[in-house]
Amino acid sequence: MKKLFVGNLPYQASEAELQDWFSRSGLRADSVQIIRDKFTGEPRGFGFAEFGKDEEADRAVQTCNGQDFLGRSLVVNEARPMREGGGGSAGRGGGRGRDH
């Protein structure tokens, strides 16, 4: 199983349209997910596609990267693993809580 990053997605795009786009390119993604903002629910302009066969995923990168999808040139490449610990700076108080 290989996961691909799909960037520069139009905000109006649906997962069904992206799945169909891969199919029309002769590729079968096992799953497609468009990432949404956790507070607003609005699409963030990128997503992920999973392919059961590594060869199919590699072919998706070669044939789909830079191709037009609903008027935008997509970025398709192998997804990088998530970094540990997230990205927040929680715990750095910045002087809060001082009593005077």
Secondary structure, 3 states (H helix, E strand, C coil): CEEEEEECCCCCCCHHHHHHHHHHCCCCCCEEEEEECCCCCCEEEEEEEEECCHHHHHHHHHHHCCCEECCEECEEEECCCCCCCCCCCCCCCCCCCCCC
